[in-house]
Amino acid sequence: MMIRVLINDPLDLEAVNVLKKADFNVDENKVSPEDLPKRIGEYDAIIVRSATKVTGDVIESGKNLKVIGRAGVGLDNIDLKSAKKHGVAVLNTPMANSISVAELVFGFMISLSRHMVRGAIGLKEGKWEKKLLKGVELYGKTLGIIGFGHIGREIAKRALAFGMKIVVYDVIKNDGGLDVEFVEMGDLLRSSDYVTVHLPLLPATKHIISRDQFSLMKSTSFFIHAARGGIVDDEALYDALKDGEIAGAALDVLETEPPNDMEMKLLSLSNVIATPHLGASTVEAQKRVGLEMAEKIVDFFKK
């Protein structure tokens, strides 16, 4: 029987070729959200990234659907309860983009500490703001990592090389052989000079960082968010930045993407730098997530 696979978000060419070499019938024509429930019954598998939402309606309509592949880490765009109810397997690639996200977080930390974005923009505008842009070193500072999975550990490796102290909050206390200290969330927020969040978006983690959490942080601390929009209460973050509860923030994700009026208000603050969800957007990461996902799909059907 011919296995039919729908790739509904862009996938690396090498990954597509892995599927074709396995004699799968591969369709790379993106199906719109409106048409996906009507078309999904034609396919045995669907591969998505973050753009496509695999809703309960889609899964219920997939009379031949056996597996959903998420080329990336987060599964918040897939209705996991519906997939379980209908016996549809869900696969992802939790390690493949860890290095790219970790490097982006470090870029954020250095940019915040040394006013790199404001300095670059100022020069382009003909300003010489050297005296105004005195920064701080990462060396000797405390980094708090909320969520210590693959990405959190990659960040910790780099922070240790910079001579930082690392405190961690996670319900699973696996240090990965690294010199880190597990603490409660409140202690992490109080003691850290930099706080970075790397949790999945679940009902339990929705707005896990909000007004109460920002009120615990130092007025000199920086907040970095490159996980999933919704984990952080963006309006509470706006208030914390505006009121000087924290010194600055770097954001790769927002509650609403593309940003709505609330997020644009947050992004307009002078102590915020942001990117449009670029965490996994490197050539290397996309090749890794694509190849790993393609191989997992092939293995799934060859069991």
C-alpha positions as CSV (number, residue, x, y, z in Angstrom):
1,M,0.0,0.0,0.0
2,M,1.3,3.5,-0.9
3,I,1.9,5.7,2.1
4,R,0.6,9.3,1.4
5,V,2.3,12.1,3.3
6,L,1.2,15.7,3.4
7,I,4.0,18.2,4.2
8,N,1.9,21.3,5.1
9,D,4.8,23.6,6.3
10,P,8.2,24.0,4.5
11,L,10.6,21.1,5.1
12,D,14.3,20.8,4.1
13,L,14.7,19.3,0.6
14,E,17.0,16.5,1.9
15,A,14.2,15.5,4.4
16,V,11.6,15.4,1.5
17,N,14.0,13.2,-0.4
18,V,14.3,10.8,2.5
19,L,10.5,10.3,2.3
20,K,10.5,9.9,-1.4
21,K,13.3,7.4,-1.3
22,A,11.2,5.3,1.0
23,D,8.6,5.2,-1.8
24,F,6.1,7.4,0.0
25,N,3.8,9.6,-2.0
26,V,4.7,13.1,-0.8
27,D,2.5,16.1,-1.3
28,E,4.2,19.5,-0.6
29,N,1.2,21.7,-1.6
30,K,0.1,23.6,1.5
31,V,-3.5,23.1,2.3
32,S,-5.4,26.0,3.8
33,P,-6.9,25.8,7.3
34,E,-10.4,25.8,5.8
35,D,-9.6,23.0,3.4
36,L,-7.4,20.8,5.7
37,P,-10.4,18.9,7.3
38,K,-11.7,18.2,3.8
39,R,-8.4,16.9,2.5
40,I,-6.7,15.2,5.4
41,G,-8.6,12.0,4.8
42,E,-6.4,11.4,1.7
43,Y,-3.3,11.1,3.8
44,D,-1.7,8.6,6.2
45,A,0.6,11.2,7.7
46,I,0.9,15.0,8.0
47,I,4.1,16.9,8.8
48,V,3.9,20.4,10.1
49,R,6.0,23.0,11.8
50,S,4.4,25.8,13.9
51,A,2.2,27.5,11.3
52,T,-0.3,24.7,10.7
53,K,-2.8,24.0,13.4
54,V,-3.8,20.3,13.6
55,T,-7.1,20.8,15.3
56,G,-9.6,18.2,16.6
57,D,-11.7,18.7,13.5
58,V,-8.7,17.9,11.3
59,I,-7.8,14.8,13.3
60,E,-11.4,13.6,13.4
61,S,-11.7,14.0,9.6
62,G,-8.5,12.0,9.0
63,K,-10.0,8.6,8.4
64,N,-6.6,7.3,7.2
65,L,-4.4,9.4,9.4
66,K,-2.0,7.4,11.5
67,V,0.7,9.9,12.5
68,I,1.3,13.6,12.9
69,G,4.9,14.8,12.7
70,R,5.9,18.1,14.3
71,A,9.2,19.2,12.9
72,G,10.3,21.1,16.0
73,V,9.8,20.9,19.8
74,G,6.5,22.5,20.8
75,L,3.2,20.5,20.3
76,D,0.8,23.4,21.2
77,N,-0.4,23.6,17.6
78,I,-1.6,19.9,17.8
79,D,-4.7,18.8,19.6
80,L,-3.1,16.0,21.6
81,K,-6.3,14.9,23.3
82,S,-8.0,14.3,20.0
83,A,-5.0,12.5,18.6
84,K,-5.0,10.1,21.6
85,K,-8.7,9.6,21.3
86,H,-8.5,8.6,17.6
87,G,-5.3,6.5,18.0
88,V,-3.1,8.9,16.0
89,A,0.6,9.0,16.9
90,V,2.3,12.3,17.4
91,L,6.1,12.7,16.8
92,N,8.4,15.7,17.3
93,T,12.1,16.5,17.2
94,P,12.9,17.9,20.7
95,M,16.7,18.0,20.3
96,A,17.2,19.1,16.7
97,N,16.9,22.9,17.2
98,S,18.3,23.2,20.7
99,I,21.6,24.7,19.7
100,S,20.0,27.4,17.5
101,V,17.7,28.5,20.2
102,A,20.4,28.5,22.8
103,E,22.6,30.7,20.6
104,L,19.8,33.1,20.0
105,V,19.2,33.4,23.8
106,F,22.9,34.2,24.2
107,G,22.7,36.8,21.5
108,F,19.8,38.4,23.4
109,M,21.7,38.4,26.7
110,I,24.7,40.1,25.2
111,S,22.6,42.5,23.2
112,L,20.7,43.6,26.3
113,S,23.8,43.8,28.4
114,R,25.7,46.0,25.9
115,H,22.9,48.0,24.3
116,M,23.9,46.7,20.9
117,V,20.6,47.3,19.2
118,R,20.2,50.8,20.4
119,G,23.8,51.6,19.6
120,A,23.5,50.2,16.1
121,I,20.3,52.1,15.4
122,G,21.7,55.3,16.9
123,L,24.8,55.2,14.6
124,K,22.6,54.7,11.6
125,E,20.7,57.8,12.7
126,G,23.9,59.8,13.1
127,K,24.0,59.6,16.9
128,W,27.2,59.0,19.0
129,E,25.7,57.8,22.3
130,K,28.8,56.2,23.8
131,K,28.5,57.9,27.2
132,L,24.8,56.9,27.5
133,L,25.3,53.2,26.7
134,K,27.4,51.8,29.6
135,G,26.7,48.1,29.8
136,V,27.4,45.2,32.1
137,E,29.4,42.0,31.8
138,L,27.9,38.5,31.9
139,Y,30.9,37.3,33.8
140,G,30.0,36.6,37.5
141,K,26.3,37.2,37.0
142,T,23.5,34.7,37.9
143,L,21.5,33.2,35.1
144,G,18.1,31.7,36.1
145,I,16.8,29.0,33.7
146,I,13.1,28.1,34.0
147,G,12.8,24.7,32.3
148,F,15.9,22.5,32.1
149,G,15.3,20.3,29.0
150,H,17.5,20.1,26.0
151,I,17.5,23.8,25.3
152,G,18.0,24.8,28.9
153,R,21.0,22.6,29.2
154,E,22.6,23.9,26.0
155,I,22.2,27.5,27.4
156,A,23.8,26.4,30.6
157,K,26.8,25.0,28.8
158,R,27.4,28.3,27.2
159,A,26.7,30.3,30.4
160,L,29.3,28.3,32.3
161,A,31.9,29.1,29.6
162,F,31.1,32.8,30.3
163,G,31.8,32.4,34.0
164,M,28.2,32.7,35.1
165,K,26.5,31.1,38.1
166,I,23.4,29.1,37.1
167,V,20.2,28.5,39.1
168,V,17.5,26.3,37.6
169,Y,13.8,25.7,38.2
170,D,12.3,22.4,36.9
171,V,10.0,19.8,38.3
172,I,12.5,17.2,37.0
173,K,15.8,17.7,38.7
174,N,18.2,16.4,36.0
175,D,21.4,18.5,35.9
176,G,22.8,16.8,32.9
177,G,26.2,16.6,34.6
178,L,26.4,20.4,34.6
179,D,27.3,22.7,37.5
180,V,23.9,24.1,38.3
181,E,21.8,24.6,41.4
182,F,18.1,23.6,41.5
183,V,16.0,26.2,43.4
184,E,12.3,27.1,43.8
185,M,10.8,29.5,41.3
186,G,10.6,32.4,43.7
187,D,14.3,32.0,44.8
188,L,15.4,31.9,41.1
189,L,13.5,35.1,40.3
190,R,14.9,37.0,43.3
191,S,18.5,36.0,42.8
192,S,18.9,36.1,39.0
193,D,20.4,38.9,36.9
194,Y,19.1,37.2,33.8
195,V,16.0,35.0,33.6
196,T,15.2,32.8,30.6
197,V,12.1,30.6,30.1
198,H,12.1,27.3,28.3
199,L,8.9,25.5,29.1
200,P,6.3,23.9,26.9
201,L,3.0,25.7,26.6
202,L,0.5,23.6,28.6
203,P,-2.6,24.5,30.6
204,A,-0.4,24.4,33.7
205,T,2.2,26.8,32.2
206,K,-0.2,29.4,30.7
207,H,0.9,32.7,32.2
208,I,3.2,31.0,34.7
209,I,5.2,34.2,34.5
210,S,3.0,37.1,35.3
211,R,2.7,40.1,37.7
212,D,3.6,38.2,40.9
213,Q,6.7,36.7,39.3
214,F,8.0,40.0,37.8
215,S,7.5,41.7,41.1
216,L,10.1,39.3,42.6
217,M,12.8,40.2,40.1
218,K,15.6,42.7,40.6
219,S,15.2,46.1,39.1
220,T,18.5,45.5,37.3
221,S,17.6,42.1,35.9
222,F,16.8,41.2,32.3
223,F,14.1,38.8,31.1
224,I,14.5,36.6,28.0
225,H,11.6,34.7,26.4
226,A,12.3,32.3,23.4
227,A,9.9,29.5,24.3
228,R,6.2,29.8,23.4
229,G,3.8,32.8,23.5
230,G,1.3,32.4,26.3
231,I,3.7,31.1,28.9
232,V,4.4,34.8,29.8
233,D,1.6,37.3,30.4
234,D,2.6,40.0,27.9
235,E,0.6,42.7,29.5
236,A,2.2,42.0,32.9
237,L,5.6,42.1,31.2
238,Y,4.7,45.5,29.7
239,D,3.8,46.9,33.1
240,A,7.0,45.5,34.7
241,L,9.1,47.1,32.0
242,K,7.2,50.4,32.0
243,D,7.3,50.7,35.8
244,G,11.0,49.8,36.1
245,E,10.5,46.5,38.0
246,I,13.0,45.0,35.6
247,A,15.7,46.6,33.4
248,G,14.8,45.1,30.0
249,A,13.5,42.2,28.0
250,A,14.4,40.3,24.8
251,L,11.5,38.4,23.1
252,D,11.4,35.9,20.3
253,V,7.8,34.9,20.9
254,L,4.6,36.8,21.8
255,E,1.1,35.8,22.9
256,T,-0.3,36.9,19.6
257,E,1.8,36.3,16.4
258,P,2.0,38.4,14.3
259,P,1.6,41.0,17.1
260,N,-1.7,42.7,17.9
261,D,-2.0,46.2,19.4
262,M,-1.1,45.0,22.9
263,E,2.1,43.4,21.7
264,M,3.0,46.4,19.6
265,K,2.7,48.5,22.7
266,L,5.1,46.1,24.5
267,L,7.5,46.2,21.5
268,S,7.5,50.0,21.4
269,L,9.3,50.2,24.8
270,S,12.9,51.4,24.5
271,N,14.1,48.6,26.9
272,V,12.7,45.8,24.7
273,I,14.4,44.0,21.8
274,A,12.6,41.4,19.8
275,T,12.7,39.1,16.8
276,P,9.8,37.4,14.9
277,H,10.0,33.8,16.3
278,L,13.5,33.1,14.9
279,G,14.6,30.6,17.5
280,A,14.8,27.6,15.1
281,S,15.3,29.6,12.0
282,T,18.8,28.6,11.0
283,V,20.0,26.5,8.1
284,E,21.4,23.9,10.4
285,A,18.4,23.6,12.7
286,Q,16.0,23.3,9.8
287,K,18.1,20.6,8.2
288,R,18.3,18.7,11.5
289,V,14.6,18.9,12.3
290,G,13.6,18.0,8.8
291,L,15.9,15.0,8.5
292,E,15.0,13.7,12.0
293,M,11.3,14.0,11.4
294,A,11.5,12.3,8.0
295,E,13.5,9.4,9.4
296,K,11.0,9.1,12.3
297,I,8.1,9.0,9.8
298,V,9.8,6.3,7.7
299,D,10.6,4.3,10.8
300,F,7.0,4.6,12.0
301,F,5.6,2.9,8.9
302,K,8.3,0.3,8.7
303,K,7.7,-1.1,12.1
